[in-house]
C-alpha cells in the first residue's frame, strides 16, 4: 500500500451525488482526499483522463461452486473474475455440495475468500435444508455467522407456508429472503421461454406466468409478514409491473435483473447456442424492454450477474441436455455500458448505482457502494468507458468459458480495481 493519486478522473458516486472530473487520493486502505489539483506529495500518480472512477461494484448473485464443484469454479478463481470485472464484493450462492445450510460451510467459504484476498465474499445461506423446500434452516445461527441473505437459489420455494415462515424469521433476524421465482408445475421440462420461438425451434417452453404467479404470491406474503423480500433475476413484464405496484403500497421489496436479460431475448436462441440457455430463460424482446424500463425508473433496484460457470463438456451437449447458466462477472459492466448506457437508455450514474450502491445497501455492506469521501474505505473501480474488446479474445479469469456474449464486441473495460486501497487489478490484469 502507500499513496496513489488518481488524477483527473470522472468520479461517478451516486451515494454522494458527485458526477464530475476530480482527483482522488488513496492512502493505505482509505480515501484520503477528493478535489481538484490535489498535491502529489510523494504519491504515485495514475493518469485518469477519459476514465471513470466509481465505488467498487457489488454482485448480489454469483455461483462460486466451492465446495463440491471445483471443476467449474473455486472461490479463488471466482473472486479473481470478480476483481477483473470491477467487483469488490460478491454474494456467493448456497447451492454448493454440501449445501450452505449450516455455519461450517459459510465459514469455509469466507476463509477461502480471505485467503485469496481478491474480493470480499459474503456467502448466502439456504432458506431450507438441502434446498429441498421443506424445513427451514437455523436462520439465527447462520445470521450470527455473518449471513445477510437467504435463498434456495435455482430452486423456488414452492410452499407458501414455508415461504411465509422464512419471511417471518427474516424480519426477526433482520436479514433478506431472496427468491428465484419459478412455479415448477408451470415450467416442467422447460428449455426456453414459451412463445413463437420455442414453437419454431421445437423446444419445450416455460411461460412468463411461471415466474409471475410466484412473484405475486411472494409479494403478498412480504406484505403480510413485513419480512424483507428480494426477487432475483426477474425476466418478465408482469413481474416488473407487480414489483412496481408493491413498492407503491409500501411493501419491503427489492429486485434485481441480470445483464443477459437486459441485453438478449429468446430470438437469440435460433442458433441453439447452449451458452444462451439461462434460468430463468431469455424471454421476448418486449419483456427485455420492460426490464430496461424497470431499471430506469427504479422498479428494479440492481443488476446482478447470476455468474454460473460450467465445465466445458457440460455446455458442449445437445441443447436439451446442457445445464442452464452463463458466466457474468467479467462482462457485466461492459454489457450494461454497451447495451444500456451508450444507446442512451440508462444514465451512467444510474448504472453505477444499480451495480454498486443499491446492491451494497440490500446486503447491508456499509463499507461498499460509496460514498467516495475522505475517511471511507478505498473500495474502488476505474474503467475506460470507450475501450472496445471482444469477449473471449483474452483469457478468462474464471474457470468458466460459457459466456452468453462469447465473440461479441463490447465497450467498456476495467483497468483498476482496489480493495481497501490495494490493487487487485492493475492495467486490466489481476495482481495475484
N, C-alpha and C positions, 0 to 999 in steps of 0.2 A: 504494500500500500504506500501511501505518500500523498503528494498533491498532484491533481490533474485539473487543468483548466480547459473546459470545453468552450472554445471561442466562437462567438457569432452564430450560435445555433438558433433555430426556430424552436423555442420552448413551447410545447403544447401540453398544458397541465390543467385539465378540467377541474381538478379539486380546488385550485386557486383562481381559476378563471383566466389564467395567463395564456396568451397566444401571440407571441411576437419574438423578435430577434433579441437575444441577450447572451451573456456569458454565464456559465455555471461552473463554480469551483467546487471540487470534491477533495476533501482531506480525510485520509484514513477511511472510516466507514460512513462518514456523514457528508451531507451537502453543507459546504462552508460559506458559500456566497452565491447570490443571484443578482445580476445587474450588468449595466453597460460598462465596458472598458475596465473590467476588474484587473487589479495588479497581478502580474505574472508571479512575482515573489517566489522564485525557485520552483515553480510548478512546471510539470510537463504540459506543454500546450498541444491540444488537439484541435486542428482547424475544422470547424463545422459549417463553413459557408455552404449553403444549399442543403444542409442536413436538418433533420428534425430530432430534437431531444424530448423524451417523454418519460413518464413513470414506467417502470418495467411492467410488461404485460402479465396478466394473471389468467390462468386457464381453470375453468370450473370442472372440466371433464376430460381426463386423459387416462388411457389404459397403459400402465407401465409393466403389466404382465408378471412381474416378480412378486412373490414366489409362484412357481408352478409351470410357467410357460416361457422359460428363459430362451427358448429357440426363437420366440417372437420379439422379445424386448426384455431388458433388465432395467432396474431403476437408474443405473448409471448412464446407459445409452439414451433412455428416455429423457433424463434430466439434461443431457448434453444436447439432444434435439430441441428441447425447450429453450435452452440458452441461445442456441443458434437462431431460433425463431423470435428472440427478444423477450422471452418469458423469464421472470424472476420467481414465480410461484405457480405451482400446479396442484390440482386436487386429483389424487390417484384413485381410480375406481376399485371397488372391493371384490370384483369377480376374479380373484386370484385362486390358486389351488395350494393350500386350503383357502377358503373364503375369509375375507377380513371381517368376521363376525365376532371376534374376540380381541382383547387388547394385545395379545402376543404378536399377532400378525401386523397390527398397526405399528407397534413399536419396532418391529423388524424393518418395515419399510422406511420408517423415519430414520433408523440407524444407517441404512444403506444410502439414503439421500444425503445424510450429514457427511458420510464418508466420501461421497462423490464431490460434494461441495460446489455443485454447478447450478443448483436451483433449489429453492425451498419446496419441499414436497409435503402436502397435507393429505394423508390418506383419508378417504371416505370410509365409513362403516356401512355394513349391510343393514337393511331395515329388518330383514327376517333371517333366521338361522339357516345357513346353507343356501340362501337366496331362494328358498322353497316356497315362500309366500304364506307360511302358516304361523310360526311362532316368532314373536319379536325378539330381537337381540337385547342384551343388557345395555340399554342406551346410556344409563348413568355411568357404568363402568367405562364404556368407550368414550363418553364425553370427558370423563376425568382424565383419560389418556390423551386427550387433545383433539378428538374427532369433532369436527364442526358441521359435517354434512353426512346424512344417512341416505343410502339409495340401494335398491336392488338392481340398479344399473340396467342391463339389457333385458331384465325381466320386470314386467309391470306387476305391481301388487294387485292381484285380481279381486281379492276380498275387500269389500267396502268396510267391513267390521275391523279387519286388521289395519287398514289404512287409517281409519278413524282413531284407533288406539295409538298408532305411530305418531299422528299429529298431536294427540293429547300429551304424549310423553315429550314430544319435541318442544311443546310450549313449556312444560315443566323444567326441562333442562336447557332451554334457550338455544336450541340447535335447529337445523334446517332439514326437512324431509324433501328429498329430490325424487321425482317420479319420471320414469320412462313410460309415457302414456301409450298403451297398446292393448286393446282388447283381444285376448287370444282367440276367442270364438270367431271374431270377425276377420282375423288375419291368419288363420290356419293354412299352412303350406305356402305362404306368400313368397314371391321372388322379387316383386317390384310394386309400384303404385298401380292400383286398379284404374284403368282408363283406356283411351284409344290405343295407346302404345303397348299396353300389356296384351290387348287383343291382337294387335299387329304382330307382335313378337312371339305370341303363343306362350306367354309366361303367366303363372298364377299371380293375381294382384291382390293387394290389401287396400281397401278403400280408405279415404281420409277419415271416414266416420269411425274406423277402428281406433284412431287417436282421439277424435273429438269427443266420443262418449266418455272416455276416461278423464279427459280434461274437465268436462262438465261435472262429472261425479266428484273429482278431487277438489275442484273449486268450491263446491257446496260443502264438502267435508272441512275444508280450511275455514270457511265462514262459520261453520257450526262449532269447531273446536278452538279457533283462534290460534292454531299452530301455524308455524311458518312453512309454507309450501313453495318449492321451486320446481318448475316444469322444464325439463331439459330437452334439447334438440327438437323443438317444435317444428312441424313441417307443413301444417295445413291451415288454410284460410280461416276455417271455423274455429280453430284453436286460438289464433291471434285475436279474433273478434271476441271470444269468450273471456280471454285474459283481460282485454281492454275493458269489457263491461265489469268484470270483477274488481278491477282497480277503482273504477268509478264508485263502486259500492263499498270500498274500504277494506276489501279482503287482503290479508297479508300474503302477497303473492309476488314471486319474481319468476322470470323465464329467460331462457337463452335460445339461440339459434346457431347453427354451425355455418362456417364459411361455404361448405359444399352445398348446403341447402339454399344459401343466398345466391350462389353462382350457377348452379346446374339445375336441370329438370329431367323428367322422365324421358323426354325426347332424345337426350344424350345417350341413352342406353341402346340405341339402334345398332351399335357395333357389338353388342353383347360384351362390353368391357367389364370384367368382374371387379376391377378397381372402383367402378361406379356403383357396385351393389352395396347399398348402405342400409343401415337400420336406425331410424325409420327410413323408408325408401324415398328416393328423389321423387317429388311429386310434379304436378303440372306447372307450366310457365306462369299460370295465374296464381297458383299457390306461392311460387317463388316471389312474384311481385308483391303479394300480401305480406310475406315475411320481411321484405325490404322496407315496406311502408311501416310495419310494426316496429322495426328497429329505429327508423327515423323518428317516429312520434313517441317512442318510449314505451309502447305496449310490451315490447321485448327489451329486457334490460341489457343483456350481454351477448357477446359472441363467445362460444365455447368450441374447442376443436373437435371433441369426440375422437381424439387421436387413437386409432385402433390398428396397430401393426399386426400383420400376419406373416407367417413363413411363406416364402416364395411359392413352394409347391402347393400350398393351400389355395392360393388365388389362381394358379395355373390349372384349374379344373374346369369342367363344364359349368355353365352359369348356375344351374340349379344345385350344384354340389359345393360351390365356393362359399366360404363364410362371408357375411357382410362386414364392411368396415373399410375405412381409408385412414392412412396417416394424415396428420394435420398440423403438428406443432411447428414444422419448419416452413410451412406455406401459408399459415393462417393470415398473418399480417399482409402479405403480398396479395392474397386473394381479395381481402377486404379493400385494400388500396386500389387494386386493378378493376374490380367489378363494381365497386360502390362509390369510392371517393373520387377517382379520376373521372368517371362519367357524370359526376355531379349529383348522384343520388343521396350521398351522405357527406356531411362535413368532416374534415379531418379531426376536429375536436370531438365530435360525437363518436367517431370511430375509436379514438383513443379511450374515451370514457367507457365505451362498451367492451373494450378489451383490457382495461386496467382498473379504473376507479370503481366501476359497477361490480365486476366480479369480486374484487377485493372487499367491497362493502358487504356483499352477500355472504362471504366466508368469514367476515369479521377480522380481516387481516389489516390492522391499523398501520403496520409497517410497509404496506404495499399500496399502490394505486395513487400515490401523491398525498399531500401537495409537495412539490419540489421547492422547498423553502429551507433557509439556513437552520441547521439543527436536526433536520429529518434524515433518516437513513437513505444512503445513496443507492437505491434500487432503481436503475435507470436503463433505458434503451436509446440508442442513437441509430437512426436509419436514413438511408437515401431514398426519398420517395419517387425519384425519377429513374433509378437504375433498373434496367431490364435484364431478366435472366430466364432461362428455360429449365423447368422442373426436371430433374434427373440428369442434367448435364454435369453437375458436380456431385460428389458422393454425399449420400445422406448420412447424417449423424445417427439417426435412428437405425435399428436393425431392420425395420420395416421398409419395404420398397413399394408398397401397394398404395401409391398416391393416386387419387382420382384426377389429379392435374398433371400427371406424367406427360411430358412432352409439350406442355402448354407454356407460352411466354407470359410471364407475369412482370409487373412493375412494382418496385419497392424491395430494397434489400437491407437487412440488418447488418450494421457494421460493428457496433459495440454493444455489449450487454454488461452491466455492472451489478453485482450482488454485494450489497453492503460495502460499496466502494472498490471492490476487487473486480477486475475484468474477468468475466467468464467467457466472453467472446471479444476478440480484438481484430479489427480489419476483416471481419467476416469469418474468422477462424476460431474454434474453441481453444481455450488456453490450456486445457488439460484433458 
